[in-house]
Amino acid sequence: MSELIQVESKNEIVPNTPVHLLELAINQGADIDKLEKLMAMQERWDANLAKKAYTDAMVRFQEQCPVIKKRKKAHNYLYAPLSDIIAQIKKPLGECGLSYRFEQQQLDGEMQITCQITHRDGHSEKTSMTGGLDSSGSKNVIQSYGSTATYLQRYTLTGALGITTADEDIDGRLDSDVNPDQVIKDWETYYEKITAHQACVRDNFDDIVEIKTHIANGEQVEAKKLYVDLGRDIQELLWVAPTKGGIFTSAEREALKQPRDAE
């Protein structure tokens, strides 16, 4: 008698998972059609678990990710080079089991860069951006491709991970008329806001994971209900745009803004 049957004869509880059902079907001599359906069920089960693990990892990464600082000057503004961003996120990415890679494609004189974020359990998601070749200055063709690729890699990476740089509110608009004291005040206000946001994420970690999981599964009503149940104060602390370091992606924010169904 097989181990599966022996366990059941002792009236012990066995997990009702697709893999268990598949084992049971094999022991009972199920036909090929039934086995194929059970195998397809197992694949969907594994994919769903991997997606939930990805969501959980992204929540933890965004909680741990530092505010990216802009240190490099270009003309009249500051920016964070791709190398600086990678250096600052490499450790939290690895700790959360996440990795990234880029895909590149030329489209009618333009370039498309796709950033793919993958979790160690197998689930991955992509963010793409297209732009024209950077022919500024005295760049040759190869340099134009390289400049555009780096630019698009920087923005697809930060967009895919929901991270931002410290002074994005004034990015590209620094000039001689800017009041340094106001810049410092704006930064301090932003820092206080993002610090409060990160503390709120830590305190409501489990609820955030559950909300994100519901949205990923297309269960907007359940996600909205959980979000509303958090209360207005917590909602305001969590309602930070992803470009500002917020925990919810743009798509998730749209789902949470949907009208709640009548109960």
C-alpha positions in Angstrom: 0.0 0.0 0.0 1.4 3.4 -0.9 2.4 6.1 1.6 -0.4 8.3 0.5 -3.0 5.6 1.3 -1.4 4.8 4.6 -1.6 8.4 5.6 -5.2 8.6 4.7 -6.0 5.4 6.6 -4.7 7.1 9.8 -7.3 9.9 9.2 -4.5 12.4 9.1 -5.2 15.7 7.3 -3.3 16.0 4.0 -3.1 19.2 2.0 -5.7 19.7 -0.7 -3.3 21.1 -3.2 -3.1 20.4 -7.0 0.1 18.4 -6.5 -1.7 16.2 -3.9 -4.7 15.7 -6.2 -2.3 14.8 -9.0 -0.6 12.2 -6.9 -4.0 10.8 -5.8 -5.2 10.7 -9.5 -2.0 8.8 -10.5 -2.5 6.3 -7.7 -6.1 5.8 -8.8 -5.2 5.3 -12.4 -6.8 8.4 -13.8 -6.9 8.9 -17.6 -4.6 11.2 -19.5 -7.3 13.9 -19.9 -7.8 14.2 -16.2 -4.0 14.2 -15.5 -3.5 17.0 -18.1 -6.2 19.1 -16.4 -4.6 18.5 -13.0 -1.2 19.4 -14.3 -2.6 22.7 -15.8 -4.1 23.4 -12.4 -0.8 22.8 -10.8 0.9 25.3 -13.2 -1.7 28.0 -12.4 -1.3 27.2 -8.6 2.5 27.6 -8.9 2.2 30.8 -11.0 -0.2 32.3 -8.4 2.1 31.5 -5.5 5.1 33.0 -7.5 3.1 36.2 -8.1 2.2 36.5 -4.5 5.8 36.0 -3.5 6.8 38.7 -6.1 4.3 41.2 -4.6 5.5 40.5 -1.1 9.1 41.0 -2.2 8.3 44.3 -3.9 6.6 45.5 -0.7 9.7 44.7 1.3 12.0 46.2 -1.2 10.1 49.5 -1.3 10.2 49.5 2.5 14.0 49.0 2.6 15.0 51.1 -0.5 16.8 54.3 0.4 15.8 57.6 -1.1 18.1 57.9 -4.2 20.2 61.0 -4.1 21.0 63.2 -7.1 24.7 64.1 -7.1 25.7 64.6 -10.7 25.3 68.0 -12.3 24.2 68.4 -16.0 23.8 72.0 -17.2 21.3 73.6 -14.8 20.0 70.5 -13.0 21.1 67.6 -10.9 20.4 63.9 -11.6 21.2 60.4 -10.3 23.2 58.4 -12.9 22.2 54.8 -13.5 25.4 53.5 -11.9 24.5 55.5 -8.7 21.0 54.1 -8.6 22.2 50.5 -9.0 24.8 50.9 -6.3 22.2 52.1 -3.8 19.5 49.5 -4.6 21.7 46.4 -5.2 21.7 45.3 -1.6 17.9 45.6 -0.9 17.2 44.0 -4.2 19.3 40.9 -3.4 17.9 40.7 0.1 14.3 40.6 -1.3 15.2 38.0 -4.0 14.7 40.4 -6.9 16.8 40.9 -10.0 16.6 43.1 -13.1 17.7 43.0 -16.7 17.1 45.1 -19.8 15.9 44.3 -23.3 16.7 46.7 -26.2 14.9 47.1 -29.6 15.2 49.7 -32.4 11.9 50.9 -33.8 11.8 53.3 -36.8 14.6 55.6 -35.7 13.7 55.2 -32.0 14.8 52.9 -29.3 12.7 50.9 -26.9 14.1 49.7 -23.6 12.3 47.2 -21.4 13.2 46.6 -17.8 12.2 43.2 -16.5 12.1 42.6 -12.7 12.2 39.0 -11.7 11.7 37.3 -8.3 13.6 34.2 -7.4 10.4 32.1 -7.4 10.0 32.9 -11.1 7.4 35.6 -11.5 8.5 38.7 -13.5 7.0 42.0 -14.7 8.1 44.4 -17.4 8.2 48.1 -17.9 8.9 49.6 -21.3 9.8 53.1 -22.6 10.5 54.4 -26.1 12.6 57.5 -27.0 14.3 59.1 -29.9 18.1 59.0 -30.4 20.1 61.6 -28.4 21.9 63.5 -31.1 22.8 66.5 -28.9 26.3 67.9 -28.9 28.8 66.2 -31.2 27.7 62.6 -30.6 28.3 60.0 -33.3 25.7 57.4 -34.1 27.0 54.9 -31.5 27.2 57.5 -28.8 23.6 58.6 -29.6 22.4 55.0 -29.1 24.4 54.6 -25.9 23.1 57.9 -24.4 19.5 57.0 -25.2 19.8 53.5 -23.9 21.3 54.7 -20.6 18.5 57.3 -20.2 15.7 54.8 -20.8 17.3 52.2 -18.6 17.4 54.7 -15.7 13.7 55.6 -16.1 12.4 52.1 -16.7 14.3 50.7 -13.7 13.1 53.3 -11.3 9.5 53.1 -12.8 9.4 49.3 -12.5 10.6 49.3 -8.9 8.5 52.3 -7.8 11.5 54.4 -6.6 12.4 58.0 -7.1 15.2 60.4 -6.6 15.4 62.9 -3.7 14.8 66.2 -5.5 12.6 65.1 -8.4 10.1 68.0 -7.7 12.8 70.4 -9.0 14.5 68.1 -11.5 15.5 70.1 -14.6 14.4 73.4 -13.1 17.3 74.5 -11.0 18.5 77.9 -12.0 19.9 81.1 -10.6 16.5 82.2 -9.3 16.1 79.3 -7.0 16.2 80.2 -3.3 18.6 77.8 -1.6 16.7 78.1 1.7 13.5 77.1 -0.1 15.2 74.1 -1.7 16.3 72.9 1.8 12.8 73.5 3.2 11.2 71.5 0.3 13.7 68.7 0.9 13.0 68.6 4.6 9.3 68.5 3.9 9.7 65.7 1.5 12.0 63.8 3.8 9.4 64.0 6.7 6.7 62.8 4.4 8.5 59.9 3.0 9.8 58.9 6.5 6.3 58.9 7.8 5.2 56.9 4.8 7.9 54.2 5.3 7.0 54.0 9.0 3.4 53.5 8.1 4.4 50.7 5.6 6.2 48.9 8.4 3.3 49.2 10.8 0.7 47.9 8.2 2.9 45.5 6.3 0.6 42.5 6.4 -2.5 44.6 5.3 -0.5 46.1 2.4 0.6 42.7 1.2 -3.0 41.5 1.3 -4.3 44.5 -0.6 -1.7 44.1 -3.3 -2.4 40.4 -3.6 -6.2 41.1 -4.0 -5.4 43.7 -6.7 -3.0 41.2 -8.5 -5.8 38.6 -8.5 -8.4 41.1 -9.9 -10.2 41.4 -6.6 -10.6 45.1 -6.5 -13.7 45.1 -4.2 -11.8 43.2 -1.5 -8.7 45.4 -1.9 -10.8 48.5 -1.6 -12.6 47.3 1.5 -9.3 46.5 3.2 -7.9 49.9 2.3 -10.9 51.7 3.5 -10.8 49.7 6.8 -7.3 51.1 7.5 -8.8 54.4 8.2 -8.4 57.9 6.8 -5.1 58.8 8.6 -3.3 55.6 7.4 -4.7 56.1 3.9 -3.2 59.6 3.7 0.2 58.4 4.9 0.2 55.5 2.3 -1.2 57.7 -0.5 2.2 58.7 -1.9 2.8 58.6 -5.7 5.1 55.8 -6.9 7.4 58.5 -8.5 7.8 59.9 -5.0 8.6 56.5 -3.4 5.1 55.4 -2.6 4.3 51.8 -1.8 1.5 51.4 -4.4 2.1 51.4 -8.1 0.1 53.7 -10.4 -2.1 50.7 -11.4 -2.8 49.8 -7.8 -3.7 53.4 -6.9 -6.2 53.4 -9.8 -7.7 50.2 -8.5 -8.1 51.6 -5.0 -9.7 54.7 -6.3 -12.5 52.7 -7.9 -16.0 53.2 -6.4 -16.7 50.6 -3.7 -19.5 48.2 -4.7 -22.7 48.4 -2.7 -22.7 45.9 0.1 
